[in-house]
């Protein structure tokens, strides 16, 4: 017995000829030959072409999502940095990244201070408090809380700085997650120096080539920095330099050239 499909496709396993009338496919195969015969019969009964039944109503409800690749908002006149400034920042950033790689093993081996309690990776609110401090997180004045002559700096209130002894312990998965937490915060709250320091440190620890989710996150960061910059009322705003720096690093160092400031 041979089907048309069987003539077109070579056999991968040899099957002895058999009489279809004497073969009962309802009986469980007793040996490999009977099993292969059963497979042949089942395959022969399959139609050559199968047409899927598609409900048009379901397609209308589940349209393809388009990912936005929009560029940054252009800077107001006089707000964007020069190309030379950008090149200097990229060179400095590259040196910082090399230093992080060179000294990572050393700092990983150092014991953290007992007051440094890093949150679990899934604790987004915990990471925001850890990086930014309770003063920023709860939007309260830090004038009375920053220092105390006897206790020193209260890092719970002002946030833990991104020291090498801390960021060296973060793997790429944690870095990506914390970056996402802080970008989400940035999109909902005001930019702060604490946020800027952690953004810079996390970017310095990101490995290349970029993972797709990291690629999306840093572009999201640059676009929001540009949006905030466009709303600044004057060039003397202390946030301008930090915003320009983050846009520069994403665009120039991580080669997202469509987001770069042009002279």
C-alpha positions as CSV (number, residue, x, y, z in Angstrom):
1,X,0.0,0.0,0.0
2,X,1.3,3.4,-1.0
3,X,-0.3,6.8,-0.8
4,X,0.4,9.8,-3.1
5,X,2.1,11.6,-0.2
6,X,4.3,8.6,0.5
7,X,5.6,8.7,-3.1
8,X,6.7,12.3,-2.7
9,X,8.4,11.8,0.7
10,X,11.3,9.4,1.3
11,X,10.8,6.9,4.1
12,X,13.0,7.5,7.2
13,X,12.2,4.1,8.6
14,X,11.6,1.0,6.5
15,X,8.1,-0.6,6.7
16,X,7.4,-4.0,5.3
17,X,4.5,-4.2,2.7
18,X,1.2,-5.4,4.3
19,X,-2.4,-6.1,3.3
20,X,-4.6,-3.3,4.6
21,X,-7.6,-5.7,4.9
22,X,-5.6,-7.9,7.2
23,X,-4.4,-5.1,9.4
24,X,-6.7,-3.9,12.3
25,X,-5.6,-0.4,13.5
26,X,-7.9,-0.7,16.5
27,X,-5.6,-3.3,18.1
28,X,-2.6,-1.9,20.0
29,X,0.6,-2.5,18.1
30,X,2.6,-5.6,19.2
31,X,5.9,-4.7,17.6
32,X,7.7,-1.8,16.0
33,X,6.5,-2.8,12.5
34,X,2.8,-2.7,13.5
35,X,3.4,0.7,15.2
36,X,4.8,2.2,12.0
37,X,2.0,0.7,9.9
38,X,-0.5,2.4,12.3
39,X,1.3,5.7,12.0
40,X,1.2,5.4,8.2
41,X,-2.5,4.7,8.1
42,X,-3.3,7.7,10.4
43,X,-1.1,10.0,8.2
44,X,-2.8,8.8,5.1
45,X,-6.2,9.8,6.5
46,X,-5.0,13.4,7.2
47,X,-6.1,16.0,4.5
48,X,-3.3,17.4,2.4
49,X,-4.5,21.0,3.1
50,X,-6.0,22.2,6.4
51,X,-7.9,25.5,6.5
52,X,-8.1,27.3,9.8
53,X,-11.5,28.6,10.9
54,X,-10.9,32.2,11.9
55,X,-13.5,34.4,13.7
56,X,-13.1,37.9,12.3
57,X,-14.7,39.4,15.5
58,X,-11.8,38.1,17.5
59,X,-9.3,39.7,15.2
60,X,-10.9,43.1,15.6
61,X,-10.5,42.9,19.4
62,X,-6.9,41.8,19.3
63,X,-5.1,44.2,17.0
64,X,-1.3,44.2,16.7
65,X,0.4,46.6,19.2
66,X,2.7,49.1,17.5
67,X,5.9,49.9,19.5
68,X,6.7,53.6,19.5
69,X,10.2,54.5,18.3
70,X,9.6,58.2,18.6
71,X,12.6,60.4,19.1
72,X,13.2,62.9,22.0
73,X,11.5,66.2,22.1
74,X,13.9,68.8,20.8
75,X,15.5,71.0,23.4
76,X,14.5,74.7,23.7
77,X,17.0,77.1,22.2
78,X,20.2,77.2,24.3
79,X,19.3,74.2,26.4
80,X,21.1,71.4,24.6
81,X,24.8,70.7,25.1
82,X,27.5,71.1,22.5
83,X,28.9,68.0,20.7
84,X,32.2,68.5,22.4
85,X,30.5,68.4,25.8
86,X,28.8,65.2,24.9
87,X,32.0,63.6,23.7
88,X,33.7,64.4,27.0
89,X,30.8,62.9,29.0
90,X,30.9,59.7,26.9
91,X,34.6,59.4,27.5
92,X,34.3,59.9,31.2
93,X,31.4,57.4,31.3
94,X,33.4,54.8,29.4
95,X,36.2,55.2,32.0
96,X,33.7,54.7,34.9
97,X,32.4,51.5,33.2
98,X,35.9,50.1,32.8
99,X,36.6,50.9,36.5
100,X,33.4,49.1,37.5
101,X,34.4,46.0,35.6
102,X,37.9,46.0,36.9
103,X,37.0,46.4,40.6
104,X,33.7,44.4,40.6
105,X,35.3,41.2,42.1
106,X,37.1,43.2,44.8
107,X,33.9,45.0,46.0
108,X,31.8,41.9,45.8
109,X,34.2,40.3,48.3
110,X,33.9,43.2,50.8
111,X,31.3,43.0,53.6
112,X,28.5,45.6,53.5
113,X,27.9,47.8,56.4
114,X,25.4,46.3,58.8
115,X,23.0,49.2,58.1
116,X,22.8,48.4,54.4
117,X,19.8,46.1,53.9
118,X,19.1,45.7,50.2
119,X,15.4,45.0,49.3
120,X,14.3,41.8,47.5
121,X,14.2,42.2,43.8
122,X,10.4,42.2,43.6
123,X,10.0,44.9,46.2
124,X,9.6,48.0,44.0
125,X,8.6,50.3,46.8
126,X,11.5,49.1,48.9
127,X,14.0,49.8,46.1
128,X,12.6,53.3,45.7
129,X,13.0,54.1,49.4
130,X,16.5,52.5,49.4
131,X,17.8,54.5,46.4
132,X,15.9,57.8,46.9
133,X,15.5,57.8,50.7
134,X,12.3,58.3,52.7
135,X,12.5,62.1,52.5
136,X,12.2,62.0,48.7
137,X,9.8,59.0,48.7
138,X,7.4,60.7,51.2
139,X,8.0,64.2,49.7
140,X,9.1,65.7,53.0
141,X,11.7,68.3,53.8
142,X,15.2,66.9,54.4
143,X,16.6,70.0,56.1
144,X,16.3,68.6,59.6
145,X,17.0,65.0,58.8
146,X,20.2,64.9,56.7
147,X,22.7,64.9,59.5
148,X,23.0,64.5,63.2
149,X,26.3,65.2,65.1
150,X,26.0,61.9,67.0
151,X,24.4,59.6,64.5
152,X,26.0,60.9,61.3
153,X,24.1,60.6,58.0
154,X,20.7,58.8,58.2
155,X,20.8,56.9,54.9
156,X,17.3,55.5,55.4
157,X,16.0,59.1,55.2
158,X,18.4,60.5,52.5
159,X,18.8,57.3,50.5
160,X,21.8,55.0,50.1
161,X,24.3,56.3,47.5
162,X,25.1,53.9,44.6
163,X,28.5,52.8,46.0
164,X,30.5,50.2,44.2
165,X,30.2,47.9,47.2
166,X,26.4,48.0,46.6
167,X,26.0,48.1,42.8
168,X,28.7,45.4,42.3
169,X,26.4,42.9,44.0
170,X,23.6,43.5,41.5
171,X,23.3,41.1,38.6
172,X,21.9,42.2,35.3
173,X,18.4,41.0,36.1
174,X,18.3,43.1,39.3
175,X,19.8,46.1,37.6
176,X,17.1,46.0,34.9
177,X,14.4,45.7,37.5
178,X,15.6,48.5,39.6
179,X,16.1,50.7,36.5
180,X,12.5,50.1,35.6
181,X,11.3,50.9,39.2
182,X,13.2,54.2,39.1
183,X,12.0,55.2,35.6
184,X,8.4,54.5,36.7
185,X,9.0,56.8,39.7
186,X,10.6,59.5,37.5
187,X,7.6,59.5,35.1
188,X,5.3,60.1,38.1
189,X,7.4,62.4,40.3
190,X,10.0,65.2,40.1
191,X,13.6,64.6,39.1
192,X,16.0,64.6,42.1
193,X,19.7,64.4,42.6
194,X,19.3,61.0,44.3
195,X,17.5,59.7,41.3
196,X,20.1,61.1,38.9
197,X,23.0,59.4,40.8
198,X,21.3,56.0,40.7
199,X,20.4,56.3,37.0
200,X,24.0,57.1,36.2
201,X,25.3,54.2,38.3
202,X,22.8,51.7,36.8
203,X,23.6,52.7,33.3
204,X,27.3,52.2,34.1
205,X,26.6,48.6,35.2
206,X,24.5,47.6,32.2
207,X,26.2,45.1,30.0
208,X,26.4,45.4,26.2
209,X,25.0,44.2,23.9
210,X,21.7,45.5,25.3
211,X,18.9,43.1,26.0
212,X,15.6,44.1,24.3
213,X,13.9,45.1,27.6
214,X,17.0,47.2,28.6
215,X,17.0,48.8,25.1
216,X,13.4,49.8,25.6
217,X,13.9,51.1,29.1
218,X,16.9,53.4,28.4
219,X,15.0,54.9,25.4
220,X,12.1,55.5,27.6
221,X,14.4,57.2,30.1
222,X,15.9,59.5,27.5
223,X,12.6,60.5,26.0
224,X,11.2,61.4,29.5
225,X,14.4,63.4,30.3
226,X,13.8,65.4,27.1
227,X,10.2,65.9,27.9
228,X,11.1,67.3,31.4
229,X,13.8,69.4,29.9
230,X,11.3,71.0,27.5
231,X,9.3,72.2,30.4
232,X,12.1,73.8,32.3
233,X,11.5,77.6,32.7
234,X,15.1,78.7,32.6
235,X,18.6,77.6,31.7
236,X,19.8,78.0,35.3
237,X,17.6,75.1,36.5
238,X,19.9,72.7,38.4
239,X,18.2,69.7,36.7
240,X,19.2,70.7,33.2
241,X,22.8,69.4,33.3
242,X,21.7,66.0,34.7
243,X,18.9,65.6,32.2
244,X,21.3,66.5,29.3
245,X,23.8,64.0,30.7
246,X,21.3,61.1,30.8
247,X,20.1,61.9,27.3
248,X,23.7,62.0,26.1
249,X,24.7,58.7,27.6
250,X,21.7,56.8,26.2
251,X,22.0,58.4,22.7
252,X,25.8,58.6,22.3
253,X,27.3,55.8,24.4
254,X,24.5,53.2,23.9
255,X,24.2,54.3,20.2
256,X,20.6,55.4,20.2
257,X,21.6,58.1,17.7
258,X,18.1,59.1,16.8
259,X,17.7,60.4,20.3
260,X,20.9,62.5,20.4
261,X,21.0,66.3,20.7
262,X,22.2,67.9,17.5
263,X,24.0,71.1,17.4
